[in-house]
Amino acid sequence: MLQRLANSERIPHALLFLGQTGSGNLALAMDFARLLQCEHPKDGMPCDACNACHKSAQLIHPDIHFSYPTVGTNVVSTHFLKEWRSAYTENPFLDVNTWLMHIGADNKQGNINKEECNAIIKKLTLKTFEGRYKILVMWLPEYLGKEGNRLLKLIEEPPENTIFLLAAENDELILPTVLSRCQIIKSELLSDQEIIDALQTMRNMDSTRAQRIAFLAEGNLNQAIRLTDVAENDDADLLLDWLRKCWKGNGVELVEWTEKFAKLGRENQKHFLLYSLHYFRELVALLATGNPNMRLRPDELASAQNMAKVLNLNQLSQVVELINDNIYYIERNANPKILFLDASIQMNQIFKGVGRTA
C-alpha cells in the first residue's frame, strides 16, 4: 500500500504508523521516508545508490527531520541528534526505556515539550533544501500530551510537499484531534519465523538458539535483539531445578538456590524470568485447550505435560502473576536475594494450594 502511495504521488500529509514495541512501525516509517526522498526508486523500493538514499540511511538528509521524547527543561530533539542516530542505527526496533537510558534520563519522565513543537513548526515552514518533500518522522507522538494542540493547524494545513510520519505504540494516549488528521497504518507483531530469520540475518545466529529466543520474544523483535546480548544459559534446567525445590519447600535448599541465582546478574535473571513466563503461558494453553502443539522444545514439552497432571489453571494463573511481578521488580533494581527467596516461598504456597501471600 505504501509503495502504491509513493508511486501515485498522492501521499496523505499525515500517516500514523501504529504498532506495539518491536513490531517495526518506526523502521517502516523511516524506510518510507527514505523511499519518498529517493531520486531513482526501483519497483517501489529505494534504489540505495543515489545521494538521497545514502543521506537518508545515515539519518543526515537535510529534509528528513526527527522528533522523539527527551528529558530536561527547554530541551529539543536536535540536542540529542547524535545519540538518536547511534541508537536507531544500533537497533531500529528500540523501546522508549532503552532510548531514555541511552540519553541518561535516569528515572526522569520523557516528553515532547512545547519548545520541541515550536521548533517543528519553524523547521517545516522553511523551504526544502534538496529533497522532494519536507518530512517529519515523530517517534511516540503519545508523549506530546496536550502539547499536540500546538501542531494541529500545521498537520491539518501543512506547507506544500510537507509530510508527517508518526510512529506510535498506543493511540489511546494521542489527542483525538491529532488522530483524526492521520491515516493509520497498523503493524502487527512478527511471527516466530520472521524473528528467527531476522536474528539469523542480523546476528548470524544458529537456528536452534534463534528459535528459542523467538519463542521468548513473542513477536517483539526489540526484545529478541536484547535477548541475544544475554549469555546463553540452559534456563529449562534451571527452571525445573527451581520448581523441584519450591515443590519440596526445604528452606535451606531454597536459600542456597537463591544465593547462587543472585550471582547470575540482572540481565540473566530477567532472561530466566522471561523464559519461565513463556513456559507457564504455554502450560496454561495446554491445560485450557488440551492441544499438545506448544511452542516448547521436546524436553520442555515432556516436563510441561507432567506438570499439567498436578497443577490446575488457578494455580498456574497465580504462578504467571508472580513471575510477571518479579520481572517488574527486577527491572527496578530490587534486591535479588530477597526477591527470589520470597518468590520461592510464594511458589511453594501456590503448589500446596494455599495461594499467594499479600
C-alpha positions, 0 to 999 in steps of 0.5 A: 500500500505504501509503495502504491502511495509513493508511486501515485504521488498522492501521499496523505500529509499525515500517516500514523504508523501504529504498532506495539514495541518491536513490531517495526512501525518506526523502521517502516516509517523511516524506510518510507521516508527514505523511499519518498526522498529517493531520486531513482526508486526501483519497483517501489523500493529505494534504489540505495545508490543515489545521494538521497538514499545514502543521506537518508540511511545515515539519518543526515538528509537535510529534509528528513527531520526527527522528533522523539521524547527527551528529558530536561527543561527547554530541551529539543530533539536536535540536542540529542541528534547524535545519540538518536542516530547511534541508537536507531542505527544500533537497533531500529526496533528500540523501546522508549526505556532503552532510548531514555537510558541511552540519553541518561534520563535516569528515572526522569519522565520523557516528553515532547515539550512545547519548545520541541513543537515550536521548533517543528513548526519553524523547521517545516515552514522553511523551504526544502533544501534538496529533497522532494518533500519536507518530512517529519518522522515523530517517534511516540507522538503519545508523549506530546500530551496536550502539547499536540494542540500546538501542531494541529493547524500545521498537520491539518494545513501543512506547507506544500510537499510537507509530510508527517510520519508518526510512529506510535505504540498506543493511540489511546494516549494521542489527542483525538484531534491529532488522530483524526488528521492521520491515516493509520497504518497498523503493524502487527507483531512478527511471527516466530519465523520472521524473528528467527530469520531476522536474528539469523540475518542480523546476528548470524545466529544458529537456528536452534538458539534463534528459535528459542529466543523467538519463542521468548520474544513473542513477536517483539523483535526489540526484545529478541535483539536484547535477548541475544546480548544475554549469555546463553544459559540452559534456563529449562534446567534451571527452571525445573531445578527451581520448581523441584525445590519450591515443590519440596519447600526445604528452606535451606535448599531454597536459600542456597538456590537463591544465593547462587541465582543472585550471582547470575546478574540482572540481565540473566535473571530477567532472561530466566524470568522471561523464559519461565513466563513463556513456559507457564503461558504455554502450560496454561494453553495446554491445560485450557485447550488440551492441544499438545502443539506448544511452542516448547522444545521436546524436553520442555514439552515432556516436563510441561505435560507432567506438570499439567497432571498436578497443577490446575489453571488457578494455580498456574494463573497465580504462578504467571502473576508472580513471575510477571511481578518479579520481572517488574521488580527486577527491572527496578533494581530490587534486591535479588536475594530477597526477591527470589527467596520470597518468590520461592516461598510464594511458589511453594504456597501456590503448589500446596494450594494455599495461594499467594501471600499479600 
